[in-house]
Amino acid sequence: MAAASEQDPARWRRPLIKWLEGIETGWSIPILLVLFVAIWTAYLVIAYLGAGLHPDVLETWTLGRHLAWGYPKHPPLMGWITRGWTAIFPLTDWSLQLMAMVNAAVALWAVDLIARRFVRGEKRAIVLLLLMLLPVYQFHAQRFNANTVLLAAWPLATYCFLRAFETPGQLGWATAAGAACALAMLGKYYSIFLVASFVFASVLHPDRRRYLPSASPWISALAGMLVLGPHLHWLATTGATPFDYALAHAGADHVAALWEVTYFITGLIAALAIPAVTWVFIAGPRLARLPADFRAMNPGLRLLLLVAIGTILFPVIVSLAIGTDLPSLWAVQGLFLFVVLIVCATSYPIERFYAVNLAVMVAGIAILAVTVGAPIHALYRNAYGYEEGRDFYHAAAAELTARWRDAAGTPLAAVSGDDALAFAAAFYSPDHPHYARPFAYQYTWGLPRKTTLDRGWAALCFADQTDCPSWMERTTLRATDVFRSEFDAQATLLGRRGRTRRVVMLIVPPYRETPPVQPDVEDFSSSRRARD
């Protein structure tokens, strides 16, 4: 049936066949990635009409406003990227949604760099189309943060390492491998498991005697240390606060750690379920050849297999040893390795019939998501809201800005309170105030210094929160002149009114003229830890 369809394809299949024929000439994959970015950005724009960006994205933008070699919670790559993006694109929701999808597309492009080392034509397309069935590159990717920045960093580092291992005398690839590993570490320290997997693969691979005695590992290590050098200096001179944040996830007992590992592995299997089932239908009875194909796989794929094993094995060992949290969300950027291995290790050709059907399936899901799923999501959220209150960010920022200008007559310079509302006010207010709580004390309900209040300061809380309103009450005792008010923020979707939520506002106008400087470090008392 497949052969007959290829000999006399239906008219609607012919454009897709032509697209597949253009893969090796170089134009088909770029078109696929451009369409991917366009359609899923459209989904995000429609699905989140009337709502603000996710707090993680707003926090990343807030971090990037101040360029540094490190930040108290995470390494700096996500802040650098957001700062660079917003230096070119406007501060709007669609802009950062586009950034998130471009990051996902760069990740898929890097995976294709790896796949083309082993396969041609339809199989290259199938690798990317199977990955597009994962929710990782759309729904997870939209929350641009320290986790999603690794979507592109991990396959880029893997590609450079693969090339360095294959050519152990070339300075360029050895240098690129070290720099790419350092870049992944600058995204999130969880990338140490990827670096460890590279070492693991190098030691166990049959070609290790060709690679390990060469200069390549030393060149890679030196290049990585040079790229990481400024960040390591920052860690040494600032107290290494990101390690404190990371270690906050540790300390569970071994029974809890065992459950974490179970959920970790189960979550990764569930994430791969749709691509796996799809591949079963494509391979059919030929799936029985999988063990033989894996035994006969070429050295490059064997290297990737060892890397893939390491990216799962090492987090599990560490979690069991020291009792850390281990959400599967932390490892999804490495799932591309398993898809590459399954497709590229096959010894048999994949008929064009299946590649066309898979392309239609992926396109159909994307079109349904935009035309049906996104409007339904927007309507539902307008009526029932978000846990983090994203549907009130625009209204809260607009109301705060208007009342501040009435009370102070100057642009709003500093905002604090509930983190999500403070980030939203900084982003959506035309004054773009600075987030007033130093990130080193982000998870403490400390009182601002008197000098901070005298310069002019505002805060927002949801009235139904536990800690934030009581913190406001204590803050008013420090202020000379303070305005406290409440209002009902209402969600709207293209004029359609949604739910309401009570917002508490605190405004402390400037007490006297002072030079515009960064707010002082706040005192802190009780702590509240947030899970990344």
N, C-alpha and C positions, 0 to 999 in steps of 0.2 A: 504493500500500500504506500509506504514511504517512497519507494523507488518510482512508482507510477506517478505520484504527486510531483516529484522532482522533474520527471520527463515532460509532463504537461501541467505545469502549475496553474492554479486559478489566478485570475487577473489580480486579485487583491494581494496575492503572495509575491508577485513579481517585483514590486518596489523593495520588499524586504530581502529578496534574493539578491537584488542588485546591491543593496546595502552590505550584505554579507560578502559579496564579491569584492567590495572596496576596502575590506579590512586591511589586507596586506599592502594596498596602495597608500594607506595612511589617512584616509578621510573619514572612514566609518566610525571609528572609536571616538574621535573628537565630537562628531555630530551626536553620537549617543550621549556623551557626557554633557554637552550643551543642553540637549533636550531634558536630560535628567535634572539639571539645575533649574531650568525654566519651569518645568511642570511641578516640581516639589516646592520651589519658592512660591509659586502660585497657590499651592495647597496651604502653605503656612500663612500667607497673606489673608486668604479667605477664611481659613479655620479659626484664626485668632483676631478677626475683625472685632473691634470693640474691647479687646483685651490688650494688656501690655506684654512686653517680653518676659520670658522666664527670669526669676530673680538671679539665677546663675549667670545669665547673659549680662544683666545689668551690673552685677558685681564685677564681672570680668572687665566690662567697659570702665567701671569706676576705678579698678586697679590700674588699668592702662593709662588713665589720665596723668599718672605720675610715673614716668619711666624709671625703672630701677633694675638692679641686677638680681633682685629677688623680692618676694613679698611674704608676709608673715604666715600665710596658709600654704601657698604652693610656689613652685618655681615660676619664672616670669614669662614663659613663652606665650601663654594665652593672652596676657595683658599686652605684650608687644604686638601681637597680630591684630588685636582689636584696635589698638592705638593707630597702627599703620593703616588699617582699613578705614577708620573714621576720619583720618586725615585726608582721604580722597572722596569718600562717600558721605552723604548727609547723615545726621543723627535722627534716623527714622527707624520704625520697626522693620520695614521691608529691606532696608539696607543691611541690618544685622542678620535678618533671616536669609538674605542672599549670601552673606558671608558664611553662614553655617553650611549652606548647600554647596558653596564653592569649596569649602574645606572637605566635604564628603566627596566631591568630584575629584579633587586632587588625590584623595585616598584611593579612589577607584583607578585613576590614571597610574598611580604608583603600583597598584596590584597588576595592572596590565603590563607594566614594565617587567615584572617578574614572570608573568604567564608567557609572554612572547619569547622568553628564553627556552621554552620547552615545547610550545605548541603553535600552530598557525590557524588562521582563518576562523572557522566556526567555533573551535574550542576556545579561542581567546574571547569571543563574544559570549559563549556560554558561561565562562568564569564570571564575567561582569554581570550578566543577567541573573545568575543565581545569587550573587551578592546583593543585587537590587531587590531580591525577595526578602532579604533580612530587614527587620525594622531598624537596624543599627544605623544605616546610612540616610535615614529620613527622620524618624521620630526621635531617636537618641541623638542624632547629629544636631537637631535644632537647638539643643541646650548647650551652646558653645561654652565649654569650661575646661578644666584641667583634664577631664576624661576624654572629651570629644576631640581635643586638639591632638590626641594620640592616633586618631583614625588615619591621618595622613603621615604622622611621624613614624609610626611602626613599619608600614610597608616600605617607606623610603629608606629607613635604616636597614631593613631586611634585604632590599635590592642591592644596596651598596655593599653590605657584608657578603652577599652571594657573589658579586663581581670580584670583590677582594679575595675571597677564598678560591675562586676559579683562576685568578691571575696573581699568584703570590709574589710577583716581582714588580708589579706596577705601583708606583708611588701614588698615582692619582686615586685609584680605587681604595687603596689602604687608607689614604687621608680622608676620602669621602666617607668611608665606613665609620671611622672614629668620630668625625664631625657629626654625622647623622645620629650616631648613638648618643652623643652629647646633647644634640637637639631634642631627642626623645626624653632624655633626663631633665632637660629644661622645661619640658611639658608637664611631667609628673614623675615623682620618684618611683612610682610603680614600674617604670620602664627599666629599673634595675633587673627585673626578671627577664626582660628581653635581652639585655646585655649578658646576663648570666647564661641564658639559653644559647647565645652565640658561642660563648666559651665552651659550654657543654657539647654543642654540636661539633665544634672544632676538635675537641679532644677525642670524641667517639667516632668521628667519621673515618672511613677507610683511607682517605687521602690526607690524613693529618700529618704524615711524615713529610709531605710536600709543602704544607702550609705552615705548620708550627715552627720549624727551624728557620723559616725565611724571615725577612725584615718586616713583613706586612703586619703581624700582630703588634710589634713594637711601634711601628709608624701610626697604626690606628689608635693605640693607647696614648701616644704623645699628642696626636691631633685632638683626641677627645678631651684630654686634660687642658689643652690650650683653649679650646672652646668653653669648657666649664670653668676655667680659671677665675674669671671675674665673679661668677656666681659663688664659687667656693670661698673667695676672699670675702664676699658679702656675708656668707654664712659665718665665717670665722669672726667677723667684726660686729655682728648684730645679734649673736646669741643663738643662731640656728633655730629660730622659732618655727620654721616649717617642720622640723623633726618633732617638735613638741606636738604640733597639730596631728602629724602622722601617728605618733605613739599614743594619741588619745583613742585610737581605734583598737589598741591592744589591751591585754589584761583579762580577757575572758578565761573561764576555766576550760579544761580540755573537752568536756562534754559539749559545751557551747561551741567550741572551735570545730568539733566533729560535725555538728549540725551546720555550721557555716560552710564547711567544705562540701557537705552533701548538697546544700542549696546552690553553692557555687557551680558544681559540676552539672546538677540538674538544670540550672538556669541556662548554661551554655548549650546543653543538649536541646533544650526547648527552643532557644534562639535559632538553632540550625535546623529545626524540624521541617519547615516549609521547603528550603532548598534541598534537604535530604530526600524528602518524599518526591519532589520533582525530579531529582536525579535518578531515583529508582525507576520512575516511569520512562525516563530517557534511555537508561542503560538496559532495562528489561532483563532477559535471561543472561545477558553478558555480565551482569553484576557478579556472577560466580567466578569471573576471572580476576576479581579484585585482589585476592591473596597472591596470585601468581604475578600480577602486574606490580604489586608492591615489592615483591622479592626481586623483580627485574628492573626496578626503577633506576634511572640514571643518577650519577653522583650528585648533581645539583638538587634534584628532588629529594634524595636521601638526606642531604644537608637540611632542607626545609622541614622534613619529617622530624628530625632531631630537634630543630628549633621549636616546632609546634609542640612537641612533647614537653620541652623545657618550660614553655610559657604556661602550661597547666601544672606541671609537677612542682616547680619551685614555689609558686604562691601557696599551694596546698601544704607543702612541707613547713613553710614559715608560719602559716596560720595554725597548724597543729602544734608547732613548737612553742610559740609565744602567745597563742590565743588571740589572734587579731580578727577583726571583722574581715569578711571576704565576699562582698557582693559580686555576683557574676557580671554586673555592669562595668566593673573595673577591668575586665579582660576581653570585652567584646571586640576591641580593636584588633585582636589577634585571630579572629575567626577566619579571616581571609586565607590563612595558611592551610586550613583544612579543605576549603573549597578548591584552592589551587592544586593541592595534592590529589584529591579525588578525581578531578577532571584531567589534569595533566599527566597523571600516571597511567591513564588508559592506553592500552596497546592497539585498540581498534578505533576506526574513524567514527565520528558522530555524524549521522546523516543530516543534510541541510533541512530536511523536513522537520526534525526536532528543534533545530536552532530557530527556525521561523516560528514554530508554535510557541517556543519559550519567549521569543521577542513579543509576540502578540499577547501572551499572558502577562508579561511585565508591563507592557503599554496599557493593557486593559485595566489592570489594577490601579495604575497611576491615574488614568483618566477617570475611573470611577471614584477614586479618592478625591480628586479635585471637584468633579461635578456633583457628586452626591455626598461623600463623606465630609468634606470640608464645610459645606453649608449646614449640614445637620449638626456637626460639632459646634459651629458658631452659635446656632440657635439654642442648643442644649446648654452650653456654658453661659449664655446670656441669661438664661432662666435659673440655672442651678449653681453657677459660679465655679470658682477654683479655690482649692484649699488655701493657697498662698495669697488670694485676693487680687489676682492679676486684672480682673475686670474692673477694678476701681482705681488703678494707677493713674490713668489720664485725669479722671475727675479730681482725685486727691491732689495731684500736682497743680492743676489749674486753680483749685480753690485756695491752696496754700499760697501760691504766688500772688493771687489777687488780694488776699487778706494781708499778706506781708507788705505789699506796696501801699495799701491803705494805712497800715500802722506805722511803717518805717519810712516810706517814701524813697527807698534805695533798693537796688537789686539785692535779692536774697543771696547771701554768701555761704551759709553753712546750714546743713540740715542733719538731723539725727532721728532717733526713735527706733521703731521697728525697722529692721534692716531692709526688708523688701520695700517698704514704703519710702524709706530714705533713699535707697538706690533709684527708685522710680521717680521721686521728686527731683533728684539730681539730673536724671536723664530727660524727663518730660517737661520740666519747668523751662521756660525760655531763658531764665537766669542761670540755669545749670549750676546750682550751688554745689559746693564740695561736701562730700560725705564727712561728717564732723568727728565721728568716732575713729580714732586710730585703729588700723586693722590688727595691731598687736593686742588690742583689748576689745575686739569685735564681739566676743561672746561673754562680756561682762556688763552688767547693768550699773556702770559707774556714773557718778555725777560729774557733769562738766565743771571745769574750773570757773571761778568768778570772772577771770579775764576773758575766757572764751565767751561767756554770756554777754559781757560788756561790749564785745565787738559786733554783736548781732547774731542771732541763732534761732533756729526753729526746729520743731520736732513733730512727728506724726505717729500715731498709734491707732490700731483698731480698738474700739471700746470693749470688745468681747475678749481681748487678750488678757492673760493673767499678770505678767510682770510689767509690761510696758506702761499702762496707765498709772500704776503705783509708783514707778520710777519717775513719771512726770510730776506726780504730787511732791516727791522729795526734791525735784529740781526747782520747783517754784519757790522753795524756801531760800534758794541761793540767789535768785534774780532780783534786781532792783525794780524793774518795770516789766511786767509779764502779762500777756493776754492769753487766756485759755478759753477755747471754744470747742464746740462739737457741731458736726453736720452729718447729714445722711448722704453718702456718696451713692450714686445710682449707676448701674451698668446700662449701657445703651448699645444697640446694634442697628446701625442705619436708621436711627430714629425710633426704633422699637425699644421700649423701656424694659429693663430686666430687674433683677433683685437689687436690694439696697443693703448697705452695711454702715454702721455708725463709725465715724472717724473722729478721733480726738486730736486737737491741734494746739500746740504751744508756740507762742511767738514772743521772743525777747528782742525788741528793737535795739539798735546800737545805743550804748549809753553815752559815748562821746566819739569824736572822730579819732580813728586810729589807722595806722597804715594797714593795708590789706595783707595779712600774713596767714599762714596755715594755722588752724586751731591748735591750741596746746593739747598735750596728752591728757586725757581724762583720768580721773581717779577711777578705781574699780573696786567692787565689793563682791557680790555674789556672782557665781559663774553659771553659764548655761552652755553646754557643748552641743554642737550641731553635727549630725552625721553627714559626711560628704556624699 
